[in-house]
Amino acid sequence: MKKFYSIREVCEMAGVSRATVQRRLDDGTLQSIKLGTARRITVSSLNGWLGGTLAEETACAVRGR
C-alpha cells in the first residue's frame, strides 16, 4: 500500500477538484510533504479527511484492483 498520494490521485479518489484539495492543504485539513518539486499527501491525512478505510477502498478502485 502506498504511503503518499499525488494531488491528482486524491482528486480522483475524493471526486473533488484540484482547487478543493489545494484549499484543504492550505487550511491544514490535509497534510503533505514535498518530494523535490512534487507535493504528496499522506495516507493518514487522507484517511482522516475521507473517513478512515474509505481512502483505502477508494484507492483500490482507482487503481483498478
FIFIDO-545802 format. One record per atom (N, C-alpha, C): residue in one letter; x negated, y, z negated. Coordinates in steps of 0.2 Angstrom, whole numbers, padded with zeros to 4 digits, always signed. Last residue first. Example, Ala and Ser with C-alpha at 12.3 -4.5 7.8 and 13.67 -1.06 7.14 Angstrom:
2
S-0064-0011-0035S-0068-0005-0036S-0064+0000-0039A-0066-0028-0039A-0062-0022-0039A-0066-0016-0039
END
This chain:
65
R+0040-0012+0044R+0039-0018+0040R+0045-0021+0037G+0039+0001+0050G+0042-0005+0054G+0041-0012+0050R+0036+0012+0044R+0030+0008+0047R+0033+0002+0050V+0048+0015+0039V+0045+0020+0043V+0039+0016+0047A+0050+0005+0029A+0055+0006+0035A+0052+0010+0041C+0040+0007+0020C+0040+0001+0024C+0044+0002+0030A+0044+0020+0016A+0038+0019+0019A+0038+0013+0023T+0056+0016+0009T+0056+0021+0015T+0050+0020+0019E+0051+0009-0002E+0056+0006+0003E+0056+0010+0010E+0043+0019-0008E+0040+0013-0006E+0045+0009+0000A+0053+0029-0011A+0047+0030-0007A+0044+0024-0004L+0061+0022-0020L+0064+0024-0014L+0058+0026-0009T+0056+0020-0032T+0054+0015-0027T+0057+0017-0020G+0057+0037-0037G+0054+0030-0038G+0053+0026-0032G+0063+0049-0029G+0066+0044-0034G+0064+0037-0035L+0056+0058-0022L+0061+0054-0019L+0065+0049-0023W+0047+0063-0032W+0052+0068-0028W+0058+0064-0025G+0040+0052-0037G+0044+0057-0041G+0049+0061-0038N+0035+0048-0025N+0039+0043-0028N+0044+0048-0033L+0026+0058-0022L+0031+0057-0018L+0037+0053-0021S+0017+0057-0033S+0021+0063-0032S+0027+0062-0028S+0012+0044-0030S+0015+0046-0037S+0020+0052-0036V+0006+0046-0018V+0011+0042-0018V+0015+0043-0025T+0001+0063-0013T+0000+0057-0017T+0006+0053-0018I-0002+0069+0003I+0002+0069-0003I+0002+0063-0007R-0016+0078+0010R-0012+0072+0009R-0008+0072+0002R-0022+0088+0023R-0019+0088+0016R-0015+0081+0016A-0038+0090+0031A-0031+0087+0031A-0028+0087+0023T-0050+0094+0032T-0045+0099+0033T-0038+0097+0033G-0056+0084+0019G-0058+0088+0024G-0053+0094+0026L-0042+0082+0011L-0047+0077+0013L-0050+0081+0020K-0034+0088-0003K-0037+0090+0003K-0043+0085+0005I-0019+0082-0011I-0026+0083-0011I-0028+0085-0004S-0004+0086-0020S-0008+0084-0014S-0015+0085-0015Q+0012+0085-0026Q+0005+0086-0027Q+0002+0083-0021L+0028+0093-0026L+0024+0088-0023L+0016+0090-0024T+0032+0104-0034T+0036+0098-0034T+0032+0092-0031G+0025+0116-0032G+0022+0111-0036G+0026+0105-0037D+0028+0125-0022D+0031+0126-0029D+0029+0121-0034D+0021+0121-0011D+0020+0127-0014D+0022+0128-0021L+0026+0108-0009L+0019+0109-0011L+0018+0115-0014R+0039+0112-0005R+0038+0108-0011R+0031+0108-0014R+0036+0119+0006R+0039+0123+0000R+0038+0119-0006Q+0032+0109+0014Q+0027+0114+0013Q+0030+0118+0006V+0044+0101+0016V+0038+0098+0012V+0033+0104+0010T+0051+0111+0023T+0053+0109+0017T+0048+0106+0013A+0043+0112+0035A+0044+0118+0030A+0046+0116+0023R+0045+0100+0041R+0039+0101+0038R+0039+0107+0033S+0062+0093+0035S+0057+0097+0040S+0050+0098+0036V+0066+0076+0031V+0066+0084+0030V+0061+0087+0035G+0066+0063+0028G+0071+0065+0033G+0072+0073+0032A+0057+0056+0021A+0062+0060+0017A+0067+0063+0021M+0049+0050+0030M+0052+0046+0025M+0058+0050+0022E+0045+0061+0039E+0049+0056+0041E+0052+0052+0036C+0038+0069+0029C+0044+0072+0033C+0048+0066+0036V+0028+0060+0026V+0033+0062+0021V+0039+0065+0024E+0021+0060+0039E+0024+0054+0036E+0029+0056+0031R+0017+0074+0039R+0021+0071+0044R+0025+0065+0042I+0008+0075+0028I+0014+0079+0028I+0019+0076+0033S+0002+0058+0024S+0002+0064+0028S+0008+0068+0027Y+0000+0050+0008Y+0003+0051+0015Y+0002+0058+0018F-0010+0039-0001F-0008+0045+0001F-0005+0045+0007K-0011+0025-0004K-0011+0030-0010K-0009+0037-0008K-0002+0011+0003K-0006+0017+0004K-0006+0021-0003M-0004-0006+0000M+0000+0000+0000M-0004+0006+0000
END
